[in-house]
Amino acid sequence: MKNLGKVLTITLAVLMLAGGSVHAAPGAQPVMGGHWVANMSAQNNSGQTGTVTMTAIDDTHTEVEIQVANGSATPQPAHIHEGTCANLNPTPKYPLNNVVNGMSDTVIAVSLDSLVHGGYAVNVHKSAAEVSIYVSCGDTFVNTAAGGTNPPGMPTTGTGVQPLILAGLALLVLALLGAGWRLRRLA
């Protein structure tokens, strides 16, 4: 009986930790699995469409990967700005590594949750010499002003069924523990 109590305590702790792994700002859709992808749209007839993928490394660091089609061998500056692609603050908030041949990979000291819920956009410039020309941009945030939905074309996550799934798993664990305890008593 002593072991059953330990197993039950450990199981409930694991289920509680699993339930606590989703973080979201009030009124926003949660970011599931520490991963967020947003579409990058071409600007100024560049043809540079693609994606920006943000992955949580830990609670304070995020990897930002940009992939765009029709990238140039000439290094293209990239930044995260406050605002949206339609209304961008021209002063970069977080610099990113240059996009070369359509690819950039940077680790920045900011949480994924802050990026997704902070109202930011990622933009790519034509070149260092033509930094005023934007060639690709993607809004990276949860659009809470439009009813808490993800950016257009993005899947909705965090539908509210997670607590029900966790409750079902807890009941299943309890049933299995009870069956094992009963079999042990019969043996």
Secondary structure as the mmCIF struct_conf table of DSSP 4:
data_model
#
loop_
_struct_conf.conf_type_id
_struct_conf.id
_struct_conf.beg_label_comp_id
_struct_conf.beg_label_asym_id
_struct_conf.beg_label_seq_id
_struct_conf.end_label_comp_id
_struct_conf.end_label_asym_id
_struct_conf.end_label_seq_id
HELX_RH_AL_P HELX_RH_AL_P1 LYS A 2 GLY A 19
TURN_TY1_P TURN_TY1_P1 GLY A 20 SER A 21
STRN STRN1 HIS A 23 HIS A 23
TURN_TY1_P TURN_TY1_P2 PRO A 26 GLY A 27
BEND BEND1 ALA A 28 ALA A 28
HELX_LH_PP_P HELX_LH_PP_P1 GLN A 29 PRO A 30
STRN STRN2 VAL A 31 VAL A 31
HELX_LH_PP_P HELX_LH_PP_P2 MET A 32 MET A 32
TURN_TY1_P TURN_TY1_P3 GLY A 33 GLY A 34
STRN STRN3 HIS A 35 ALA A 42
TURN_TY1_P TURN_TY1_P4 ASN A 44 ASN A 45
STRN STRN4 GLY A 50 ALA A 56
BEND BEND2 ILE A 57 THR A 60
STRN STRN5 THR A 62 VAL A 68
TURN_TY1_P TURN_TY1_P5 ALA A 69 ASN A 70
BEND BEND3 ALA A 73 THR A 74
STRN STRN6 GLN A 76 GLY A 83
BEND BEND4 CYS A 85 ASN A 87
STRN STRN7 LEU A 88 VAL A 99
STRN STRN8 VAL A 100 VAL A 100
TURN_TY1_P TURN_TY1_P6 ASN A 101 GLY A 102
STRN STRN9 MET A 103 ILE A 108
BEND BEND5 ALA A 109 VAL A 110
HELX_RH_AL_P HELX_RH_AL_P2 LEU A 112 HIS A 117
TURN_TY1_P TURN_TY1_P7 GLY A 118 GLY A 119
STRN STRN10 TYR A 120 HIS A 125
BEND BEND6 LYS A 126 LYS A 126
BEND BEND7 ALA A 128 ALA A 128
TURN_TY1_P TURN_TY1_P8 ALA A 129 SER A 132
STRN STRN11 TYR A 134 ASP A 139
BEND BEND8 PHE A 141 PHE A 141
STRN STRN12 ASN A 143 ASN A 143
HELX_RH_3T_P HELX_RH_3T_P1 THR A 144 ALA A 146
TURN_TY1_P TURN_TY1_P9 GLY A 147 GLY A 147
BEND BEND9 GLY A 148 GLY A 148
STRN STRN13 THR A 149 THR A 149
HELX_LH_PP_P HELX_LH_PP_P3 ASN A 150 ASN A 150
BEND BEND10 PRO A 151 PRO A 151
TURN_TY1_P TURN_TY1_P10 PRO A 152 GLY A 153
HELX_LH_PP_P HELX_LH_PP_P4 MET A 154 THR A 156
BEND BEND11 GLY A 160 GLY A 160
HELX_RH_AL_P HELX_RH_AL_P3 GLN A 162 LEU A 186
#
